[in-house]
Amino acid sequence: MKKLMCLLALLPLTALGQIEVVDANDDDDEIDVIDDRGNREEIDFPEAMSYQLDSLMGQYMTKTYMTYDSDCRMTDDNPTFAREVYIDRLHRLPTIMEMPYNEVVQTCIDRYTGRLRRQVSWMLGASNFYMPIFEEALEAYQLPLELKYLPIIESALNPGATSRAGAAGLWQFMLATGKMYGLDVNSLVDERRDPVKASYAAARYLSDLYKIFGDWNLVIAAYNCGPETINKAIRRSGGETDYWKIYPYLPRETRGYVPAFIAANYVMNYYCEHNICPMRSELPVKTDTVMIDRNVSFSLLATVCGLDLQMLRSLNPSYRRDIVPGNTALSALRLPVGDVARFIDMQDSVYAAGSSVQKRAVVDIAEEQVAPAKKGKKRGRDRGQRVTVRRGDTLSTIARRNGTTVSKLRRLNGLRGNSIRAGQKIRVR
């Protein structure tokens, strides 16, 4: 019986070995292959395998908590190994899901360990932020934990990623699928970008897909192109339910999706063997949420509470317009634990300042609608050289009131940040 099981285990590798890569230029985003029937097919790398490192390095979490490891003594050479070495390493991964080897998988591994080795270094550092969230969500639905590497090929661990097709967030949910799994999307909120909510939605979706297909390769392929597309491919292949046999009937990117997933599992575990040093990262300070029951802008929070605007955006990526929409529903604001107490202490001041801004906006609208002549005079005064900062004013509100921009106000007044005080004279022209 043991001998039979070993033979069966070798069958997928034998079949996969018949897929021949005929063109895989590292500068291109596609692979040309010939399958076991002599058919030439094109396979696309997943979109996230073409992201530029600069866009990842510009993230707040990277700039604040990650650095290159100056103690790393590895060379920058990427060694190559015999085919049997890759097969053995994939076999030794502690996974439930099948991790077979073929030339397409090898091409994806080569891309990660070659052209994308700097991105891999970054993703290894960023994984400290995101992998615990992914693992908790997957564990909640009793799913294989190796699925935590799906966001590697979906978004390169960039929570702000948006695909050409409109998928968004770490798990790259399309709008309709995200809403189906409870992720709210409107003009102010896009919960597809919330790492926690999107991770639980993704786990639930993957669980549902497994109930349909019962095969993890088909599940992750369906995650990429949708279950309807997988069912069409199965029908066109004559009822085959093996990913490697239906891939000629799949979209080009989905043909490379499972190989890229296998390669992501490989490189995130065997990076040392390829002389890739992870970026050094410090876990950010612990965070907590406070519930907001009225609309509050990030700029107001930054001004009144002295918080970092980029930090607010990074910890609350689901708010699309830098506004916590508490008027619509009770909304969570995530802050570092040390800043939660500061917000609670200054909560009344934040709300009062926000109320003052709203009242002034209503007055301005009323004046424009009821007294056009008076409006003209008011504009003449507002367009003078200087205005006096009112209580609760921010550079943004002053800029809007005077038909200018925050950057121009900073330049005119020699300001480096957003700090202003009531009674201060501000040049607007």
Buried (B, 14 or more C-beta within 10 A) or exposed (E): EEEEEEEEEEEBBEBBBEBBBEEBEEEEBBBBBBBEEEEEBEBBBBBBBBBEEEEBBEBBBBEBBBEBBEEBEEEEEBEEEEEEEBBEBBEEBEBEBBBBBBBBBBBBBBBBBEBBBBBBBBBBBBBBBBBEBBBBBBEEBEBBBBBBBBBBBBBBBBBBBBBEEEBBBBBBBBBEBBBBBEBBBEEBBBBBBBBBBBBBBBBBBBBBBBEEBEBBBBBBBBBBBBBEBBBBBBEEBEEBBBBBBBBBBBBBBBBBBBBBBBBBBBBBBBBEBBBBBBBBBEEBEEEBBBEBEBBBBBBBBBBBBEBBBBBBBBBBBBBBEBBBBBEEEEBBBBBBEEBBEBBEEBBEBBBBBBEBBEEBEEEBEEBEEEEEEEBEEBEEEBEEEEBEBBEBBBBBBBBBBBEBEBEBBBEBBEBEEBEBEEEBEBBBE
